[in-house]
């Protein structure tokens, strides 16, 4: 699976903020870290969820999947 430059940036930041997948990352935290709006974060997270890189639950935040962790380590 090929990731876009933006997806690579998101997966790297999520991997770092989650302490290697241990913690759930809030969308507002991502928005602050990536200097973008929470709506744009949610849109990208949902696309990455469809690819199996993240798990996302509305109002709960995002977790990185094993596939997402693998991709983050490759970047």
C-alpha positions as CSV (number, residue, x, y, z in Angstrom):
1,X,0.0,0.0,0.0
2,X,1.4,3.4,-1.0
3,X,0.7,6.3,1.3
4,X,0.5,10.0,0.3
5,X,2.9,12.5,1.7
6,X,0.1,13.8,4.0
7,X,-0.8,10.3,5.2
8,X,2.8,9.7,6.0
9,X,2.9,12.8,8.1
10,X,-0.3,11.9,9.9
11,X,0.9,8.4,10.7
12,X,4.2,9.5,12.0
13,X,2.7,12.1,14.3
14,X,0.0,9.6,15.5
15,X,2.6,7.0,16.2
16,X,4.7,9.5,18.2
17,X,1.8,10.9,20.2
18,X,0.4,7.4,21.0
19,X,3.7,6.3,22.5
20,X,4.1,3.5,20.0
21,X,0.4,2.6,20.0
22,X,-0.2,2.6,23.7
23,X,-2.4,5.6,24.1
24,X,-5.4,7.0,22.3
25,X,-4.8,10.3,20.5
26,X,-7.4,13.0,20.6
27,X,-8.2,14.7,17.3
28,X,-7.7,18.2,18.9
29,X,-4.2,17.1,19.9
30,X,-3.5,16.1,16.3
31,X,-4.9,19.4,15.0
32,X,-2.6,21.3,17.3
33,X,0.4,19.2,16.3
34,X,-0.2,19.4,12.6
35,X,-1.4,23.0,12.6
36,X,-4.7,22.2,10.8
37,X,-8.4,22.2,11.7
38,X,-10.1,19.4,13.6
39,X,-12.5,18.9,10.7
40,X,-9.6,18.3,8.3
41,X,-8.1,15.9,10.9
42,X,-11.3,13.9,11.1
43,X,-11.6,13.7,7.3
44,X,-8.1,12.3,7.0
45,X,-8.5,9.9,9.9
46,X,-11.6,8.5,8.4
47,X,-9.8,7.8,5.1
48,X,-6.9,6.2,6.9
49,X,-9.4,4.2,9.0
50,X,-10.8,2.8,5.7
51,X,-7.3,1.7,4.7
52,X,-6.8,-0.2,8.0
53,X,-4.1,2.1,9.3
54,X,-6.1,3.5,12.3
55,X,-9.1,2.8,14.4
56,X,-11.3,5.8,15.0
57,X,-14.3,6.3,17.2
58,X,-16.1,9.6,17.2
59,X,-15.4,11.5,20.4
60,X,-13.0,8.8,21.6
61,X,-9.9,9.6,19.4
62,X,-7.7,7.5,17.2
63,X,-5.5,4.5,17.8
64,X,-2.9,3.2,15.4
65,X,-3.3,-0.4,14.1
66,X,-0.5,-2.9,13.7
67,X,-0.5,-2.1,10.0
68,X,-0.3,1.6,10.7
69,X,2.5,1.0,13.2
70,X,4.4,-1.0,10.6
71,X,4.0,1.8,8.0
72,X,5.1,4.4,10.6
73,X,8.3,2.4,11.3
74,X,9.0,2.2,7.5
75,X,8.9,6.0,7.1
